[in-house]
Amino acid sequence: MKSVVFVTLVLVGFMASAEEKNCTVKGMHCEACVEMVKDRVCENKDFEVCDVKIKEGSKPKTGLLHIKTKDTKVKIDEKAINTAMADTRYSVTCK
């Protein structure tokens, strides 16, 4: 019986994980672009991980954004990210 309870708790722990997404950022082409996206998106204190980089070898150059929330209750809001980027030339699409 103890092993059934343990396995159930482990499975529930895996199912209740933080949200994580990989996003494409169109319009990025240089390190200044990377810094601008970081300034706009990574300031969110709900993100445990927020990495921004230029995708190597992409033509036209494209940015990559990897984000993960700290808390299982927090969801990544793609609309809010695009709103933060509204006055830039970048657009974000997440998977």
Buried (B, 14 or more C-beta within 10 A) or exposed (E): EEEEEEEEEEEEEEEEEBBEBEBBBEBBBEEEBBEBBBEBBBEBEBBEEBBBBBEEEEEEBBBBBBBBBEEEEBEBEBEEBBEBBEEBEBEBEBE
